[in-house]
Structures are given as C-alpha cells and as structure tokens.
C-alpha cells in the first residue's frame, strides 16, 4: 500500500467518525425533544406553584392555653405546623398572639388586611369567638385548632379538639361552609340606652348555666378539665327561681319562673349531651330551652328530658324557636355566652345573623 492509499484510508476513517458523531448528536437531540413533549402532555403529579400563587394562612393563638409547654416545645409545635402547611404547597403560616386586652378580633382583622386565605383560631371558646367576630361578614374562612376545655364550636362541627394532627388534616381536606352567628345585647340595668353588644357561636343565656360558668375556678379547670363544670354546677344547683318575661319574635312577653333561659345557635354540649336536638348552625334560626325545676325531683325531670332528647317538652323543660328572643328579669341574673360569664343583667336580647361566617369544617349536621 502506497502512502497515498494510507492517506485516502485515514481520510475515509475521519469522515466516518465525524458522520457517527453527527448521527449520535441528532439522535440525542431527538430524544430530548421527545421527553420535553411527553412532559408537556402529561402533567406532573406534584404541582410546582409560582411563589406568588402559594396560599398562606394566619394562626391566632392564645398563649395562655399553652402555658404548660416550655419554649423548646412551643417552637417544635410551631415547626411541625409549618411543615404540614409546606407539605400541602402552602407558605409558612403567619402567627398572631392574643393579649389580655386583645382577644383575637383585632388580630383576625389584621390577618385579613394582609390578604391571607384562611385564619385559624388556636385557643379556647373565647379565642374562637373573638376571631369569628373579626371575620364575620368577610369572605375569609375561619378554621379551628382547639386548645381549650369546652371547645363547644369544635364539638358541634365535628372538628377534632384533642388531636392537632387530625385538626390540621381537616384544614386541607374539607371545604368552607357558611354558618349563622348569634348576636347578644346585654342591658345591665334594664334601662340602658346603649346596651353592650357581643357575638356568640354556640349558646348564650342567663340563670343557672351562667352561674355555673361563673363559679368555675381556673385552677380547678386545669386539674379536672370538663369535670370542673360539674363541680361548679353542683354548687349552683339549689339556687332560687327567677321571675322573667320571655318574648319570641316580638310576641307578647310571657311571664315565667325559671332557673335558666338558654338560647342556642347549635345545641351540643358534649358528644352525648345534647341540650337542643333540633338546633342547626346553618338554619337561620335560634333554639331555646327554658329550665324550671323545683327541688331534686324537678332536676331529675330536667336531666331525664335532656338525656332522652325529648323534643315535646314538659312542665320543667320548654323548647322555643325563633329569630329574636328578649328576656327581662325582675332581679339581675348572671349572663354567659359560649361558656364565658360576662356578669349580671336585667335584660338580654338575642338575634341571629344567617350565614354571616365562613368556617372550614365538615358539612354541618
């Protein structure tokens, strides 16, 4: 083989090598293009949201409900909550603490002004009520991370009230539902030109139940939980009947002797203890019970009527229903709303504000 032949053979080899490089390059480009096309046609199972589209929640927390936890435990709890939100594609929540003078209403309104998608109340019934007051009439829903003793609204809406993980799961699995809120006007003297105004979500009333709530000691509540109410109730059981006049939806006031008048937006006290079986939180009406026992036998009749959920009523337990209740008392009586005593009054007026609040919860039953 001559030198010329060797040169020609080397040139051919070089040409073939270059051709192979070009072919493999084109095939690789084609495969990459195919993968991009498939990715565009089949959406990813894990959404990657634009940071500006990520949702954000606010949590209004009552720090007194977590006084038994040290600082390390509190930080761990907050980190856990934030991690749960991130795992669902949300931003870390914004935290607001209540104070002795600001119980949640201002914090909820500040959260709405910041444009959050959800406001969670982490505290007892008082915190929940205050947060609801700040959110009523807005399109921002309220969620519940209960941390109190009674947790009345959570019990009535079937929201877990002893399991933080379960309550957080509900936040991401349930929809928002419109519920009614109650309005309470408190006239201390019976002649007030500008009575106090409050919001309630579960129940409000006067008499025995309010005296029972007022008699609950914080120290006893921390030790016995719900049992503290039983102890206080036993103390208040034997008080005198009160002379009252009750008007429903503008009717002529009917005189009555009673131990308690309780008006409810919903009717459950515990899982098994239902005071107003027909009360619904989204029906645009309020239900009421008038308890008029005399002595131990009378209280036995009341207990039997409540335990059997007797809707017909009898002489010791009367059931009423309406949109506006007015109760006037001859002597001042203790008043409570959602389990919190607020002092004595001679007249209270209770009305309903239908569908005024959005709550993230299972469908109300």
C-alpha positions in Angstrom: 0.0 0.0 0.0 1.4 3.3 -1.0 1.5 6.5 1.1 -1.3 7.9 -1.0 -3.5 4.9 -0.2 -2.9 5.3 3.5 -3.8 9.0 3.4 -7.0 8.1 1.5 -7.9 5.4 4.1 -7.3 7.8 7.0 -9.4 10.4 5.4 -12.3 8.0 5.0 -12.0 7.0 8.7 -12.1 10.5 9.8 -15.1 11.2 7.6 -16.9 8.1 9.0 -16.1 9.2 12.6 -17.5 12.7 12.0 -20.6 11.2 10.5 -21.2 8.9 13.5 -20.7 11.9 15.8 -23.3 13.9 13.8 -25.8 11.0 13.8 -25.5 10.4 17.6 -25.9 14.1 18.3 -29.1 14.3 16.2 -30.5 11.2 17.9 -29.7 12.7 21.3 -31.5 15.9 20.4 -34.5 14.0 19.2 -34.7 12.0 22.4 -34.6 15.2 24.5 -37.2 16.8 22.3 -39.4 13.7 22.8 -39.0 13.8 26.5 -40.0 17.5 26.6 -43.0 16.8 24.5 -44.1 14.0 26.8 -43.6 16.1 29.9 -45.8 18.8 28.3 -48.6 16.3 27.6 -48.5 14.5 31.0 -48.8 16.9 34.0 -46.6 16.2 37.0 -48.2 14.7 40.0 -46.5 17.2 42.3 -47.6 20.8 41.4 -44.9 23.5 41.5 -46.7 26.7 42.3 -45.4 30.1 41.5 -44.4 31.7 44.8 -47.0 34.4 44.2 -49.7 31.8 43.8 -49.0 29.9 47.0 -51.6 30.2 49.7 -51.0 31.4 53.2 -52.8 31.1 56.5 -52.7 33.1 59.7 -52.9 31.4 63.1 -54.3 33.5 66.0 -53.1 31.7 69.2 -53.9 32.3 72.8 -50.6 31.7 74.6 -52.2 31.1 78.0 -53.6 27.8 76.6 -50.0 26.5 76.1 -48.5 27.8 79.4 -47.6 24.2 80.4 -45.2 23.9 77.4 -41.6 25.2 77.6 -40.1 27.4 74.9 -38.5 24.5 73.1 -41.8 22.5 73.0 -43.6 25.6 71.6 -41.0 26.1 68.9 -41.2 22.4 68.0 -45.0 22.6 67.8 -44.8 25.7 65.5 -42.2 24.0 63.3 -44.5 21.0 63.0 -47.5 23.1 61.9 -45.4 25.0 59.4 -44.1 21.7 57.9 -47.6 20.4 57.5 -48.6 23.6 55.6 -45.5 23.4 53.4 -46.2 19.7 52.6 -49.6 20.9 51.1 -48.0 23.6 49.0 -48.8 26.5 51.3 -46.4 29.1 52.7 -45.4 29.1 56.3 -48.3 30.5 58.4 -48.2 33.9 60.0 -48.6 33.8 63.7 -50.5 36.3 65.9 -50.7 36.1 69.7 -53.7 37.4 71.7 -53.2 39.6 74.7 -55.2 40.3 77.9 -56.9 43.2 76.1 -57.0 41.9 72.5 -58.6 38.5 72.4 -58.4 37.8 68.7 -60.7 40.2 66.9 -58.0 42.7 66.0 -55.5 40.0 65.1 -58.1 38.4 62.7 -58.8 41.7 61.0 -55.1 42.4 60.6 -54.6 39.0 59.0 -57.4 39.7 56.6 -55.8 43.0 55.7 -52.6 41.1 54.9 -54.6 39.0 52.4 -54.3 35.6 54.0 -56.5 32.8 52.6 -57.5 31.3 56.0 -57.4 32.3 59.6 -57.1 29.6 62.3 -58.1 30.1 65.9 -55.9 28.2 68.3 -57.4 28.6 71.7 -60.5 28.2 73.8 -64.1 29.2 73.1 -63.3 32.8 73.9 -60.5 33.0 71.3 -62.7 31.3 68.7 -65.5 33.8 69.4 -63.2 36.8 69.1 -61.6 35.6 65.9 -65.1 34.9 64.4 -66.0 38.5 65.3 -63.1 39.7 63.3 -64.0 37.5 60.3 -67.8 37.9 60.3 -69.0 39.5 57.1 -65.8 38.8 55.2 -65.0 36.2 52.6 -62.1 34.8 54.6 -62.8 31.5 56.3 -62.1 30.5 59.8 -60.5 27.2 60.8 -60.2 25.6 64.3 -57.2 24.3 66.1 -58.9 23.9 69.5 -56.9 24.2 72.7 -59.4 24.9 75.4 -61.5 22.9 77.8 -65.0 23.2 76.4 -64.3 23.6 72.7 -68.1 23.9 72.1 -68.0 25.0 68.5 -65.5 22.3 67.6 -67.7 19.7 69.2 -70.8 20.9 67.3 -69.0 21.0 64.0 -67.3 17.6 64.4 -63.8 19.2 64.4 -61.1 17.2 66.3 -60.5 19.0 69.5 -57.8 16.8 71.2 -55.7 15.9 68.2 -53.6 18.6 66.5 -52.7 16.4 63.5 -56.3 15.4 62.8 -57.4 19.1 63.1 -54.7 20.1 60.6 -55.7 17.2 58.2 -59.2 18.6 58.2 -57.9 22.0 57.2 -56.7 20.5 53.9 -59.5 18.0 53.3 -62.7 19.9 54.0 -64.5 22.8 52.3 -65.8 26.1 53.6 -69.4 26.3 54.9 -71.5 29.3 55.8 -72.9 29.3 59.3 -75.0 31.6 61.4 -73.8 33.7 64.2 -75.8 34.9 67.2 -75.9 38.5 68.4 -76.4 39.3 72.1 -77.3 42.6 73.6 -76.8 43.0 77.3 -78.8 45.6 79.3 -77.3 45.7 82.8 -79.9 47.9 84.4 -82.9 47.2 82.2 -82.9 50.9 81.0 -79.6 51.1 79.1 -79.9 53.4 76.1 -76.8 51.8 74.6 -76.6 48.1 75.7 -73.4 46.0 75.3 -73.2 44.0 72.1 -71.5 40.6 71.7 -71.3 37.8 69.2 -71.8 34.2 70.1 -71.5 31.0 68.1 -72.9 28.2 70.3 -75.1 29.3 73.2 -75.9 32.3 75.4 -78.3 32.8 78.2 -78.9 33.6 81.8 -79.6 32.0 85.1 -78.2 28.6 86.4 -75.9 27.9 83.5 -74.2 31.3 83.7 -73.9 31.0 87.5 -72.3 27.6 86.9 -69.8 29.1 84.4 -69.0 32.0 86.7 -68.3 29.5 89.6 -65.6 27.6 87.7 -62.1 28.2 89.1 -59.3 28.3 86.6 -57.1 26.2 88.8 -59.9 23.5 89.1 -60.4 23.7 85.3 -56.7 23.0 84.7 -56.8 19.9 87.0 -60.2 18.4 86.2 -60.9 19.8 82.7 -64.6 19.4 81.8 -65.2 18.0 85.3 -64.7 21.4 86.8 -68.1 22.4 85.3 -69.7 19.5 87.0 -68.3 20.6 90.4 -69.4 24.2 89.8 -72.9 23.1 88.6 -73.4 21.1 91.8 -72.7 24.2 93.8 -75.2 26.3 91.8 -77.9 23.6 91.7 -80.1 24.8 94.6 -80.5 28.5 93.8 -83.9 30.2 93.7 -86.0 30.5 90.6 -86.0 33.8 88.8 -89.0 35.8 87.6 -88.6 36.5 83.9 -90.6 37.6 80.9 -89.8 36.0 77.5 -90.8 37.4 74.1 -90.1 35.4 70.9 -90.1 37.2 67.5 -92.0 40.2 69.0 -94.7 38.2 70.7 -96.4 39.4 73.9 -93.9 38.7 76.8 -94.9 35.6 78.7 -94.1 35.6 82.5 -92.3 32.6 83.8 -90.4 31.3 86.9 -87.2 29.7 85.7 -83.7 28.6 86.7 -82.2 29.2 83.2 -83.0 30.5 79.8 -80.5 29.2 77.2 -80.6 30.3 73.6 -78.6 28.3 71.1 -77.2 28.6 67.6 -76.3 24.9 67.9 -77.3 22.5 70.6 -74.5 20.1 71.7 -72.6 20.4 75.0 -70.7 17.1 74.7 -70.8 14.1 72.3 -73.7 12.6 74.3 -75.2 15.6 76.0 -77.4 17.5 73.5 -79.4 20.3 75.0 -81.3 21.4 71.9 -81.6 18.4 69.5 -83.2 20.4 66.7 -80.7 23.3 66.6 -78.7 23.7 63.5 -75.9 26.2 63.0 -77.0 27.0 59.4 -80.8 27.1 59.5 -81.2 30.9 60.1 -82.9 30.4 63.4 -82.2 30.2 67.1 -83.5 27.5 69.5 -84.0 27.9 73.2 -84.7 25.9 76.3 -86.4 27.2 79.5 -85.5 25.1 82.6 -87.9 25.4 85.5 -87.1 22.7 88.1 -88.2 22.8 91.7 -86.1 20.7 94.1 -84.3 17.4 93.4 -87.3 15.8 91.7 -87.5 18.7 89.3 -83.9 18.5 88.4 -84.4 14.8 87.9 -87.1 15.6 85.3 -84.8 18.1 83.6 -82.0 15.5 83.4 -84.4 12.9 82.0 -85.7 15.2 79.3 -82.2 16.2 78.2 -80.8 12.6 78.3 -83.7 11.3 76.2 -83.6 14.4 73.9 -87.4 14.9 74.5 -88.4 17.5 71.9 -92.0 17.7 73.1 -91.0 19.4 76.3 -92.9 19.2 79.6 -93.5 21.4 82.5 -89.9 21.5 83.6 -88.3 21.9 80.1 -89.8 24.1 77.4 -88.4 24.3 73.9 -88.8 27.5 71.9 -87.7 28.5 68.4 -87.4 31.9 66.7 -85.1 34.6 65.2 -85.3 37.1 68.1 -85.6 36.5 71.8 -86.0 39.1 74.5 -85.7 38.1 78.2 -86.5 40.5 81.0 -85.7 39.7 84.7 -87.1 41.2 87.9 -83.7 40.8 89.5 -80.3 40.8 87.8 -79.2 37.4 86.6 -75.8 36.1 85.6 -75.2 36.0 81.8 -72.9 33.8 79.7 -72.0 33.4 76.1 -70.3 30.4 74.7 -69.5 29.3 78.2 -67.9 32.6 79.3 -69.6 34.5 82.2 -69.9 38.2 81.5 -71.7 39.5 84.6 -75.3 40.1 85.6 -78.1 41.9 83.7 -81.8 42.6 83.9 -82.5 42.3 80.1 -80.9 40.4 77.2 -81.8 40.3 73.5 -80.6 37.6 71.2 -80.9 37.6 67.4 -79.4 35.5 64.6 -77.3 36.7 61.6 -77.8 34.0 59.0 -74.8 32.8 57.0 -72.5 35.5 58.3 -69.4 33.4 58.8 -67.4 31.1 56.7 -65.9 28.1 58.6 -63.7 25.3 57.3 -65.4 22.1 58.7 -67.3 19.0 57.7 -70.8 19.8 56.3 -72.9 20.8 59.4 -75.4 18.2 60.5 
